[in-house]
Structure formats: structure tokens, C-alpha cells
Amino acid sequence: MFQEISDFLKPAEVARLVQLADQLNFVEGRLSNPANTTKINLQADQSDPRYLESAQIVVEAFQRCRPFREFAFPKRIAPPLLSRYEPGMKYGAHADTAFMSIHAQSGAYQLRSDLSCTIFLNDPASYEGGELVLHMGTMPIKIKGGPGEAFVYPSTLLHEVRPVTSGTRLVSITFIESLIPEERQRNLLFEIQDVLAQEGAKMDYASRVRLEVVMQNLKRLWSAS
């Protein structure tokens, strides 16, 4: 299961991120994954002082986004990173690494990637190609979101970025460690919460409370230590 959040970023935030992308330094994308020869892109230089502002804008969007919290049950979020694809650039089919060494202002730590997120920043009509493709069984799902639109998907999925043939693809990417690491369990909790949100007021009070008790106890049972 994956989640689409159409209004994840506000227009002013998108505009500021695009402006920052024009100002800050970009480096070779393979610096963060040198073993993957199919990765041909550019990513923000994290030593550039302007990078911190770009990451903070996206972090604040995650913090206020209730649909994201109810879907992902986030425990930790890696510092978001601007990524740019120009003509000829791509990221071949790959799975995200399970454990990431994160170096943040608060200190270094290990993050388990349960979910990945791509946030689109420019008009999809301004570039050709560059689709995010999720390989789910035999049905590849092509995604090309509008400015400020976020897609959250399991890091376990084989996925790729198709080659850009014209224009520039600009996105912000990050990875999420969930309080509920097992995908099936996380999806079940999301469905229960969603039903309660939509139908809870119509239910008999005692039945609704019983269902809420089940949901909270499943969170305790399935949560990572």
C-alpha cells in the first residue's frame, strides 16, 4: 500500500524550495550510494548552509500532516534531501538500503528504512520522463506528481526513476522508520483508524470504544521496541 498526499507542501513552501534549489550547491548523487551504477542524478550538498533550510521546510510539513502520521506511524524521519534530474539522468531499479547512518545536527544515529517518500516540486509538464515507478508484482505503477505532492511507499518495494529526456525533475526525498515496522500490520492499523474516523460517530458508543481498545492494544503489540 502507498499513500498520495496532494497538498503536502504549501505553494509558498514549494516556491522557496525551488528558489533554494537554484541557489545551493548540488553534488554527484552516487556519493550516497557509490555501489549503484544505475544512479545518475544530483543531490543537494549537505555541507551547504542553505541545505538545512530546505530540509527544515519539509520536516515541518511532515510534523503537521495528520494523514501522513496516521499512515506511517513515524518514529524517525531522515533529513529530507533535494534531488535533481537533468536530461539523461535516471535511477535504475533498486531497493532502498535497510539501515542508514544518519548524521544530523542532533547527532548520529541508525535509521531503519520502513517507508520512503518522494515529494515533487516542479510542474510535471515542465519535463519529460522522470516518472517514479513502483514495481508491485507484474503491475508497474508510474507516478509523476504535481508541485507539493508527496508519495509515501514501502522501502521494500523495487522502484526506479525513469530517464529524464527533457527539462529538469526536482524532488525532495526522505526515509521513515515506523513505530510499526511490519507493513501488513501497519496497513491494518491504518484501515481501522480510517474506518473509525469515517464511521465512529455513527457507531454505538460501546462498540466504538471496544474497537478503539483493540486498535490501541494492537499498536502496543506490534510496535517496535
Order of alpha helices (4+ residues) and beta strands (2+ residues): beta-alpha-beta-beta-beta-alpha-alpha-beta-beta-beta-beta-beta-beta-beta-beta-beta-beta-beta-beta-beta-alpha-alpha
